[in-house]
Amino acid sequence: MIYLQIATNGLVLGGLYACIAVGFSLVWGVLNVINILHGTFIVLGSYIAYFAYVYAGIHPFVSIVIAGAILYALGHVIQAGIINRVIAAPVLITLTLTFGLDLVLNNAMLVAFTADYRSINLANPLGSLEIGPVFVPGDRIAAMALALLLTVLLYRLLRDSTIGRAIVAVRMDRDAAALMGVDVKNINAVTFGIGALMAGAAGALLSIIFPISPLNGTTFLGKAFVVCVLGGLGSVPGAMIGGIVLGIVESFGSYWFGPEHAVTISFGLLLVLLFARPSGLLGKRGYE
């Protein structure tokens, strides 16, 4: 029976991992930019939810909208004003640039908020759900459901909207998209903004589960990287499957080998998949 509880915990965690990774995967797959800022964006979303709850009484589930809007604006400005100037450069240049921007933003948060861990203690938690031997806190189930809903909405945006089809066109062939009248520079900024929006929304959801500190940025970035490689670049369904796989693997690995080895197990899984299927579970060969 304990294995059923572990699998359930893994599924809940995996849904949140999918929301963490989908924005990172989108930016990497469309812009060919490995966005080192992504983990810090997630932490910033958590801080927005924290301060909104502490000072305004706004529930973190509602703060998704606030965090997403603020992070979208920040991501759009950063991409249009800075990253777009070197978007055609080799991937190492954009990686170094986002690494430098991450240092600036992360250290700004350290100065503003300190490295102390903070947490949101909800005044009216949702209780818990018990199905036989399985016990899951209601807040975690709701957070997972919202995370998956956001991921599905992004998938529908890419498939059904004009801006979504333009993003897909740029991912497939940016030169051909430009010839067809797509404003590639604007699509780059919009895509980066959407990636930041998803990071901020994920941060707001994670704020009720994990302690909040600027030091968490690296951890979240590592999760996003693993899920992105597992699922495949630019694939929203791949991010969902990769997140769930990582969540279940980490849950069982923590039970069998101890929670201190969860990161080692996840990156070991990453190495195995890189050897067996470099394009990911649902990814297609894209940038070399």
ZILINHU-V572977 format. One record per residue. N is the residue number from 0. RES is the residue in three letters. PHI is phi in radians with two decimals (* if undefined). OMEGA is omega in whole degrees, 0 to 359 (NA if undefined). Layout:
n: {N N}
res: {RES RES}
phi: {PHI PHI}
omega: {OMEGA OMEGA}
//
This chain:
n: {0 1 2 3 4 5 6 7 8 9 10 11 12 13 14 15 16 17 18 19 20 21 22 23 24 25 26 27 28 29 30 31 32 33 34 35 36 37 38 39 40 41 42 43 44 45 46 47 48 49 50 51 52 53 54 55 56 57 58 59 60 61 62 63 64 65 66 67 68 69 70 71 72 73 74 75 76 77 78 79 80 81 82 83 84 85 86 87 88 89 90 91 92 93 94 95 96 97 98 99 100 101 102 103 104 105 106 107 108 109 110 111 112 113 114 115 116 117 118 119 120 121 122 123 124 125 126 127 128 129 130 131 132 133 134 135 136 137 138 139 140 141 142 143 144 145 146 147 148 149 150 151 152 153 154 155 156 157 158 159 160 161 162 163 164 165 166 167 168 169 170 171 172 173 174 175 176 177 178 179 180 181 182 183 184 185 186 187 188 189 190 191 192 193 194 195 196 197 198 199 200 201 202 203 204 205 206 207 208 209 210 211 212 213 214 215 216 217 218 219 220 221 222 223 224 225 226 227 228 229 230 231 232 233 234 235 236 237 238 239 240 241 242 243 244 245 246 247 248 249 250 251 252 253 254 255 256 257 258 259 260 261 262 263 264 265 266 267 268 269 270 271 272 273 274 275 276 277 278 279 280 281 282 283 284 285 286 287}
res: {MET ILE TYR LEU GLN ILE ALA THR ASN GLY LEU VAL LEU GLY GLY LEU TYR ALA CYS ILE ALA VAL GLY PHE SER LEU VAL TRP GLY VAL LEU ASN VAL ILE ASN ILE LEU HIS GLY THR PHE ILE VAL LEU GLY SER TYR ILE ALA TYR PHE ALA TYR VAL TYR ALA GLY ILE HIS PRO PHE VAL SER ILE VAL ILE ALA GLY ALA ILE LEU TYR ALA LEU GLY HIS VAL ILE GLN ALA GLY ILE ILE ASN ARG VAL ILE ALA ALA PRO VAL LEU ILE THR LEU THR LEU THR PHE GLY LEU ASP LEU VAL LEU ASN ASN ALA MET LEU VAL ALA PHE THR ALA ASP TYR ARG SER ILE ASN LEU ALA ASN PRO LEU GLY SER LEU GLU ILE GLY PRO VAL PHE VAL PRO GLY ASP ARG ILE ALA ALA MET ALA LEU ALA LEU LEU LEU THR VAL LEU LEU TYR ARG LEU LEU ARG ASP SER THR ILE GLY ARG ALA ILE VAL ALA VAL ARG MET ASP ARG ASP ALA ALA ALA LEU MET GLY VAL ASP VAL LYS ASN ILE ASN ALA VAL THR PHE GLY ILE GLY ALA LEU MET ALA GLY ALA ALA GLY ALA LEU LEU SER ILE ILE PHE PRO ILE SER PRO LEU ASN GLY THR THR PHE LEU GLY LYS ALA PHE VAL VAL CYS VAL LEU GLY GLY LEU GLY SER VAL PRO GLY ALA MET ILE GLY GLY ILE VAL LEU GLY ILE VAL GLU SER PHE GLY SER TYR TRP PHE GLY PRO GLU HIS ALA VAL THR ILE SER PHE GLY LEU LEU LEU VAL LEU LEU PHE ALA ARG PRO SER GLY LEU LEU GLY LYS ARG GLY TYR GLU}
phi: {* -1.08 -1.17 -1.16 -1.15 -1.12 -1.11 -1.13 -1.04 -1.15 -1.13 -1.09 -1.12 -1.11 -1.07 -1.22 -1.07 -1.08 -1.18 -1.08 -1.58 -1.14 -1.20 -1.10 -1.14 -1.09 -1.13 -1.14 -1.25 -1.56 -1.64 1.00 -2.07 -1.48 -1.45 -1.17 -1.23 -1.02 -1.10 -1.19 -1.03 -1.09 -1.10 -1.08 -1.08 -1.13 -1.14 -1.06 -1.13 -1.08 -1.22 -1.12 -1.34 -1.20 -1.76 -2.17 1.24 -1.48 -1.10 -0.96 -1.15 -1.39 -1.15 -0.93 -1.15 -1.16 -1.09 -1.09 -1.14 -1.13 -1.22 -1.08 -1.08 -1.11 -1.12 -1.08 -1.15 -1.09 -1.22 -1.18 -1.56 -2.18 -1.17 -1.10 -1.22 -2.18 -1.11 -1.54 -1.30 -0.96 -1.03 -1.12 -1.18 -1.19 -1.10 -1.12 -1.12 -1.17 -1.12 -1.13 -1.11 -1.12 -1.05 -1.12 -1.17 -1.15 -1.21 -1.09 -1.19 -1.09 -1.19 -1.31 -1.98 1.17 -1.57 -1.09 -1.41 -2.13 -2.55 -1.72 -1.84 -1.16 -1.22 -2.27 -1.14 -1.41 1.46 -2.49 -2.00 -2.09 -2.14 1.09 -1.48 -1.62 -2.19 -2.37 -1.04 -1.09 -1.12 -1.20 -1.12 -1.12 -1.11 -1.11 -1.08 -1.17 -1.09 -1.18 -1.09 -1.08 -1.14 -1.14 -1.09 -1.12 -1.05 -1.19 -1.05 -1.20 -1.54 -1.92 -1.78 -1.11 -1.15 -1.15 -1.16 -1.16 -1.09 -1.10 -1.11 -1.14 -1.13 -1.29 -2.87 -1.18 -1.18 -1.13 -1.08 -1.11 -1.15 -1.51 1.72 -1.34 -1.38 -1.09 -1.07 -1.17 -1.12 -1.02 -1.17 -1.11 -1.09 -1.11 -1.12 -1.13 -1.05 -1.17 -1.03 -1.11 -1.14 -1.11 -1.11 -1.08 -1.07 -1.09 -1.20 -1.23 -1.12 -1.57 -2.02 -1.91 -1.05 -1.91 -2.82 -1.02 -1.23 -1.39 -1.00 -1.11 -1.10 -1.13 -1.09 -1.07 -1.06 -1.07 -1.10 -1.11 -1.10 -1.07 -1.23 -1.09 -1.45 1.99 -1.10 1.23 -1.81 -1.17 -1.04 -1.09 -1.12 -1.13 -1.18 -1.08 -1.11 -1.17 -1.05 -1.13 -1.06 -1.19 -1.07 -1.15 -1.12 -1.23 -1.11 -1.14 -1.23 -1.36 -2.02 1.82 -1.11 -1.19 -1.79 -1.09 -1.16 -1.05 -1.13 -1.13 -1.32 -1.12 -1.08 -1.05 -1.11 -1.08 -1.21 -1.09 -1.32 -1.45 -2.61 -1.05 -1.41 1.59 -1.14 -2.13 -1.40 -2.11 -1.03 -2.33 -1.21 -1.71}
omega: {180 180 177 177 179 179 178 177 179 178 179 179 181 177 177 177 179 180 176 192 191 177 177 180 181 181 180 184 184 186 188 178 174 191 179 178 192 180 178 175 179 180 178 175 177 179 178 178 181 183 176 180 184 187 181 179 181 182 179 178 175 181 175 182 182 181 180 181 181 182 176 180 180 180 180 181 181 182 183 185 187 189 183 179 182 187 181 181 176 186 179 179 180 176 179 179 180 175 178 178 178 177 181 183 181 178 175 177 177 178 184 188 187 181 180 178 177 179 177 175 184 180 181 179 185 182 183 178 179 175 185 181 185 181 180 176 182 180 179 178 180 179 179 181 179 179 179 178 178 180 178 179 176 178 179 177 181 184 194 185 178 181 178 179 176 178 179 180 179 178 183 181 185 179 178 178 179 179 179 175 178 176 188 180 179 179 176 181 179 180 179 178 178 177 178 177 179 177 179 178 178 178 178 178 182 185 180 184 184 173 186 176 175 181 182 185 181 179 180 178 178 177 181 181 181 181 180 180 178 186 183 184 173 183 178 175 178 178 179 181 179 178 180 177 180 180 180 180 180 181 179 178 178 180 184 188 181 183 180 181 184 181 179 180 182 179 172 176 178 181 179 181 178 177 187 183 185 182 181 184 182 183 177 180 182 181 179 NA}
//
